[in-house]
Amino acid sequence: MIQEAFQDIFTTEFKGFTSRMWLDYCDEHSDLRTSTPLNYAGYVVENMKYLIRRFNTDNDNTHLNIK
C-alpha cells in the first residue's frame, strides 16, 4: 500500500468503522465451544491492512489500495 492509504487511520470515522467490524467479528465468532474472540486492539492489529483497504474502498478511495 502507498503511504497515503494510512492517512485516515487516526480519524473518528476509522475508529467507528473498525469498532463495527470488530463487533461483526465477535458476532461471527461467539460460540461457547470455541476460544474467546480477539479483543478490539488485537483484532485491529491482526487485521490492519484489511481494515485500511476495506475502509478506503467503502469511502471511494480505492486508488489508495495499490499494492
N, CA, C and O atoms as CSV, one atom per row, in Angstrom:
chain,resi,resn,atom,element,x,y,z
A,1,MET,N,N,0.838,-1.180,0.000
A,1,MET,CA,C,0.000,0.000,0.000
A,1,MET,C,C,0.885,1.246,0.000
A,1,MET,O,O,2.024,1.232,0.466
A,2,ILE,N,N,0.328,2.293,-0.527
A,2,ILE,CA,C,1.077,3.542,-0.554
A,2,ILE,C,C,0.872,4.300,0.762
A,2,ILE,O,O,-0.087,4.051,1.492
A,3,GLN,N,N,1.769,5.205,1.043
A,3,GLN,CA,C,1.751,5.964,2.302
A,3,GLN,C,C,0.411,6.648,2.553
A,3,GLN,O,O,-0.071,6.660,3.686
A,4,GLU,N,N,-0.198,7.218,1.513
A,4,GLU,CA,C,-1.448,7.960,1.670
A,4,GLU,C,C,-2.607,7.069,2.125
A,4,GLU,O,O,-3.604,7.569,2.645
A,5,ALA,N,N,-2.481,5.760,1.933
A,5,ALA,CA,C,-3.547,4.846,2.349
A,5,ALA,C,C,-3.748,4.868,3.855
A,5,ALA,O,O,-4.820,4.517,4.348
A,6,PHE,N,N,-2.728,5.277,4.581
A,6,PHE,CA,C,-2.786,5.286,6.038
A,6,PHE,C,C,-3.205,6.629,6.612
A,6,PHE,O,O,-3.234,6.788,7.833
A,7,GLN,N,N,-3.531,7.599,5.769
A,7,GLN,CA,C,-3.776,8.957,6.239
A,7,GLN,C,C,-4.997,9.097,7.135
A,7,GLN,O,O,-5.037,10.010,7.960
A,8,ASP,N,N,-5.982,8.240,7.007
A,8,ASP,CA,C,-7.220,8.398,7.775
A,8,ASP,C,C,-7.344,7.455,8.964
A,8,ASP,O,O,-8.414,7.376,9.568
A,9,ILE,N,N,-6.283,6.738,9.315
A,9,ILE,CA,C,-6.442,5.725,10.355
A,9,ILE,C,C,-6.571,6.298,11.766
A,9,ILE,O,O,-6.913,5.567,12.696
A,10,PHE,N,N,-6.306,7.573,11.935
A,10,PHE,CA,C,-6.440,8.176,13.264
A,10,PHE,C,C,-7.684,9.041,13.383
A,10,PHE,O,O,-7.799,9.833,14.319
A,11,THR,N,N,-8.615,8.902,12.450
A,11,THR,CA,C,-9.840,9.688,12.485
A,11,THR,C,C,-10.920,8.958,13.279
A,11,THR,O,O,-10.848,7.746,13.482
A,12,THR,N,N,-11.913,9.709,13.721
A,12,THR,CA,C,-13.031,9.084,14.432
A,12,THR,C,C,-13.838,8.192,13.490
A,12,THR,O,O,-14.444,7.217,13.933
A,13,GLU,N,N,-13.851,8.516,12.196
A,13,GLU,CA,C,-14.566,7.685,11.228
A,13,GLU,C,C,-13.938,6.297,11.139
A,13,GLU,O,O,-14.647,5.292,11.091
A,14,PHE,N,N,-12.605,6.246,11.117
A,14,PHE,CA,C,-11.923,4.951,11.048
A,14,PHE,C,C,-12.139,4.164,12.331
A,14,PHE,O,O,-12.342,2.950,12.288
A,15,LYS,N,N,-12.098,4.839,13.465
A,15,LYS,CA,C,-12.340,4.151,14.743
A,15,LYS,C,C,-13.754,3.581,14.788
A,15,LYS,O,O,-13.953,2.454,15.241
A,16,GLY,N,N,-14.739,4.351,14.321
A,16,GLY,CA,C,-16.103,3.837,14.269
A,16,GLY,C,C,-16.237,2.660,13.325
A,16,GLY,O,O,-16.928,1.686,13.624
A,17,PHE,N,N,-15.569,2.753,12.179
A,17,PHE,CA,C,-15.583,1.665,11.202
A,17,PHE,C,C,-14.976,0.393,11.794
A,17,PHE,O,O,-15.556,-0.686,11.676
A,18,THR,N,N,-13.802,0.520,12.436
A,18,THR,CA,C,-13.158,-0.667,12.995
A,18,THR,C,C,-13.961,-1.236,14.161
A,18,THR,O,O,-13.972,-2.449,14.369
A,19,SER,N,N,-14.625,-0.381,14.914
A,19,SER,CA,C,-15.472,-0.875,16.013
A,19,SER,C,C,-16.615,-1.722,15.470
A,19,SER,O,O,-16.920,-2.785,16.011
A,20,ARG,N,N,-17.250,-1.244,14.392
A,20,ARG,CA,C,-18.341,-2.026,13.787
A,20,ARG,C,C,-17.829,-3.341,13.209
A,20,ARG,O,O,-18.483,-4.376,13.338
A,21,MET,N,N,-16.662,-3.303,12.574
A,21,MET,CA,C,-16.078,-4.525,12.016
A,21,MET,C,C,-15.737,-5.513,13.130
A,21,MET,O,O,-15.944,-6.717,12.978
A,22,TRP,N,N,-15.211,-5.005,14.257
A,22,TRP,CA,C,-14.876,-5.869,15.382
A,22,TRP,C,C,-16.136,-6.502,15.987
A,22,TRP,O,O,-16.133,-7.679,16.346
A,23,LEU,N,N,-17.211,-5.714,16.097
A,23,LEU,CA,C,-18.465,-6.267,16.620
A,23,LEU,C,C,-19.014,-7.358,15.706
A,23,LEU,O,O,-19.528,-8.369,16.184
A,24,ASP,N,N,-18.907,-7.158,14.394
A,24,ASP,CA,C,-19.303,-8.205,13.447
A,24,ASP,C,C,-18.451,-9.453,13.645
A,24,ASP,O,O,-18.960,-10.573,13.630
A,25,TYR,N,N,-17.153,-9.250,13.829
A,25,TYR,CA,C,-16.237,-10.364,14.084
A,25,TYR,C,C,-16.652,-11.113,15.356
A,25,TYR,O,O,-16.678,-12.344,15.372
A,26,CYS,N,N,-16.973,-10.376,16.411
A,26,CYS,CA,C,-17.383,-11.007,17.672
A,26,CYS,C,C,-18.668,-11.808,17.489
A,26,CYS,O,O,-18.790,-12.915,18.014
A,27,ASP,N,N,-19.630,-11.254,16.747
A,27,ASP,CA,C,-20.878,-11.972,16.490
A,27,ASP,C,C,-20.623,-13.271,15.730
A,27,ASP,O,O,-21.235,-14.300,16.018
A,28,GLU,N,N,-19.720,-13.213,14.763
A,28,GLU,CA,C,-19.428,-14.398,13.955
A,28,GLU,C,C,-18.639,-15.446,14.723
A,28,GLU,O,O,-18.718,-16.632,14.401
A,29,HIS,N,N,-17.882,-15.036,15.727
A,29,HIS,CA,C,-17.019,-15.964,16.454
A,29,HIS,C,C,-17.453,-16.189,17.895
A,29,HIS,O,O,-16.672,-16.691,18.704
A,30,SER,N,N,-18.671,-15.830,18.223
A,30,SER,CA,C,-19.138,-16.046,19.597
A,30,SER,C,C,-19.802,-17.413,19.694
A,30,SER,O,O,-20.974,-17.588,19.360
A,31,ASP,N,N,-19.032,-18.353,20.151
A,31,ASP,CA,C,-19.503,-19.723,20.332
A,31,ASP,C,C,-18.875,-20.233,21.623
A,31,ASP,O,O,-17.659,-20.154,21.799
A,32,LEU,N,N,-19.679,-20.743,22.501
A,32,LEU,CA,C,-19.169,-21.177,23.796
A,32,LEU,C,C,-18.185,-22.333,23.676
A,32,LEU,O,O,-17.388,-22.564,24.586
A,33,ARG,N,N,-18.231,-23.054,22.574
A,33,ARG,CA,C,-17.340,-24.208,22.411
A,33,ARG,C,C,-15.971,-23.812,21.868
A,33,ARG,O,O,-15.048,-24.626,21.889
A,34,THR,N,N,-15.824,-22.604,21.393
A,34,THR,CA,C,-14.544,-22.171,20.832
A,34,THR,C,C,-13.875,-21.169,21.759
A,34,THR,O,O,-14.455,-20.721,22.748
A,35,SER,N,N,-12.658,-20.836,21.417
A,35,SER,CA,C,-11.923,-19.877,22.233
A,35,SER,C,C,-12.537,-18.479,22.117
A,35,SER,O,O,-13.314,-18.198,21.205
A,36,THR,N,N,-12.178,-17.638,23.038
A,36,THR,CA,C,-12.678,-16.267,23.059
A,36,THR,C,C,-12.164,-15.506,21.845
A,36,THR,O,O,-10.985,-15.615,21.508
A,37,PRO,N,N,-13.029,-14.736,21.180
A,37,PRO,CA,C,-12.551,-13.943,20.045
A,37,PRO,C,C,-11.546,-12.882,20.514
A,37,PRO,O,O,-11.461,-12.565,21.701
A,38,LEU,N,N,-10.807,-12.358,19.572
A,38,LEU,CA,C,-9.821,-11.319,19.881
A,38,LEU,C,C,-10.484,-10.094,20.500
A,38,LEU,O,O,-11.622,-9.760,20.170
A,39,ASN,N,N,-9.768,-9.432,21.394
A,39,ASN,CA,C,-10.277,-8.159,21.892
A,39,ASN,C,C,-10.120,-7.119,20.783
A,39,ASN,O,O,-9.528,-7.404,19.742
A,40,TYR,N,N,-10.645,-5.927,21.005
A,40,TYR,CA,C,-10.653,-4.900,19.961
A,40,TYR,C,C,-9.243,-4.583,19.460
A,40,TYR,O,O,-9.005,-4.561,18.253
A,41,ALA,N,N,-8.318,-4.341,20.371
A,41,ALA,CA,C,-6.951,-3.984,19.973
A,41,ALA,C,C,-6.291,-5.115,19.195
A,41,ALA,O,O,-5.632,-4.872,18.184
A,42,GLY,N,N,-6.462,-6.338,19.657
A,42,GLY,CA,C,-5.890,-7.488,18.955
A,42,GLY,C,C,-6.465,-7.659,17.564
A,42,GLY,O,O,-5.749,-7.995,16.621
A,43,TYR,N,N,-7.771,-7.423,17.442
A,43,TYR,CA,C,-8.420,-7.530,16.133
A,43,TYR,C,C,-7.872,-6.485,15.165
A,43,TYR,O,O,-7.564,-6.800,14.016
A,44,VAL,N,N,-7.752,-5.252,15.625
A,44,VAL,CA,C,-7.263,-4.174,14.753
A,44,VAL,C,C,-5.823,-4.440,14.335
A,44,VAL,O,O,-5.482,-4.288,13.161
A,45,VAL,N,N,-4.978,-4.833,15.274
A,45,VAL,CA,C,-3.575,-5.093,14.947
A,45,VAL,C,C,-3.456,-6.247,13.949
A,45,VAL,O,O,-2.711,-6.151,12.974
A,46,GLU,N,N,-4.179,-7.322,14.189
A,46,GLU,CA,C,-4.084,-8.504,13.332
A,46,GLU,C,C,-4.649,-8.258,11.936
A,46,GLU,O,O,-4.218,-8.901,10.978
A,47,ASN,N,N,-5.596,-7.348,11.804
A,47,ASN,CA,C,-6.278,-7.132,10.529
A,47,ASN,C,C,-6.091,-5.725,9.964
A,47,ASN,O,O,-6.917,-5.273,9.171
A,48,MET,N,N,-5.037,-5.029,10.350
A,48,MET,CA,C,-4.866,-3.628,9.984
A,48,MET,C,C,-4.916,-3.391,8.479
A,48,MET,O,O,-5.661,-2.523,8.026
A,49,LYS,N,N,-4.149,-4.134,7.697
A,49,LYS,CA,C,-4.126,-3.901,6.249
A,49,LYS,C,C,-5.507,-4.130,5.635
A,49,LYS,O,O,-5.957,-3.342,4.803
A,50,TYR,N,N,-6.175,-5.204,6.044
A,50,TYR,CA,C,-7.519,-5.475,5.523
A,50,TYR,C,C,-8.467,-4.335,5.887
A,50,TYR,O,O,-9.249,-3.885,5.049
A,51,LEU,N,N,-8.400,-3.869,7.123
A,51,LEU,CA,C,-9.300,-2.804,7.572
A,51,LEU,C,C,-9.060,-1.506,6.806
A,51,LEU,O,O,-10.009,-0.809,6.448
A,52,ILE,N,N,-7.802,-1.185,6.555
A,52,ILE,CA,C,-7.498,0.028,5.797
A,52,ILE,C,C,-8.012,-0.089,4.373
A,52,ILE,O,O,-8.620,0.844,3.848
A,53,ARG,N,N,-7.767,-1.243,3.744
A,53,ARG,CA,C,-8.260,-1.432,2.372
A,53,ARG,C,C,-9.786,-1.356,2.317
A,53,ARG,O,O,-10.351,-0.713,1.432
A,54,ARG,N,N,-10.430,-2.002,3.245
A,54,ARG,CA,C,-11.895,-2.010,3.269
A,54,ARG,C,C,-12.442,-0.606,3.534
A,54,ARG,O,O,-13.410,-0.185,2.900
A,55,PHE,N,N,-11.827,0.110,4.463
A,55,PHE,CA,C,-12.240,1.482,4.776
A,55,PHE,C,C,-12.083,2.372,3.546
A,55,PHE,O,O,-12.984,3.143,3.215
A,56,ASN,N,N,-10.950,2.267,2.878
A,56,ASN,CA,C,-10.723,3.069,1.679
A,56,ASN,C,C,-11.719,2.706,0.578
A,56,ASN,O,O,-12.221,3.591,-0.115
A,57,THR,N,N,-12.004,1.431,0.412
A,57,THR,CA,C,-12.969,1.005,-0.600
A,57,THR,C,C,-14.361,1.534,-0.286
A,57,THR,O,O,-15.055,2.028,-1.173
A,58,ASP,N,N,-14.765,1.432,0.964
A,58,ASP,CA,C,-16.090,1.911,1.361
A,58,ASP,C,C,-16.226,3.426,1.234
A,58,ASP,O,O,-17.338,3.943,1.125
A,59,ASN,N,N,-15.104,4.137,1.247
A,59,ASN,CA,C,-15.124,5.601,1.151
A,59,ASN,C,C,-14.655,6.106,-0.213
A,59,ASN,O,O,-14.194,7.240,-0.342
A,60,ASP,N,N,-14.778,5.252,-1.226
A,60,ASP,CA,C,-14.418,5.609,-2.611
A,60,ASP,C,C,-12.983,6.098,-2.756
A,60,ASP,O,O,-12.714,7.027,-3.518
A,61,ASN,N,N,-12.071,5.480,-2.032
A,61,ASN,CA,C,-10.650,5.802,-2.144
A,61,ASN,C,C,-9.848,4.571,-2.576
A,61,ASN,O,O,-8.750,4.337,-2.074
A,62,THR,N,N,-10.395,3.792,-3.502
A,62,THR,CA,C,-9.720,2.565,-3.918
A,62,THR,C,C,-8.369,2.824,-4.565
A,62,THR,O,O,-7.519,1.934,-4.592
A,63,HIS,N,N,-8.159,4.018,-5.082
A,63,HIS,CA,C,-6.859,4.343,-5.675
A,63,HIS,C,C,-5.736,4.290,-4.633
A,63,HIS,O,O,-4.563,4.197,-4.995
A,64,LEU,N,N,-6.085,4.348,-3.350
A,64,LEU,CA,C,-5.081,4.274,-2.300
A,64,LEU,C,C,-4.686,2.827,-1.977
A,64,LEU,O,O,-3.724,2.601,-1.242
A,65,ASN,N,N,-5.410,1.861,-2.512
A,65,ASN,CA,C,-5.178,0.462,-2.192
A,65,ASN,C,C,-4.181,-0.221,-3.118
A,65,ASN,O,O,-4.192,-1.446,-3.237
A,66,ILE,N,N,-3.337,0.534,-3.760
A,66,ILE,CA,C,-2.324,-0.041,-4.646
A,66,ILE,C,C,-1.363,-0.870,-3.807
A,66,ILE,O,O,-0.921,-0.440,-2.741
A,67,LYS,N,N,-1.047,-2.048,-4.294
A,67,LYS,CA,C,-0.149,-2.935,-3.528
A,67,LYS,C,C,1.280,-2.530,-3.699
A,67,LYS,O,O,2.172,-3.159,-3.130
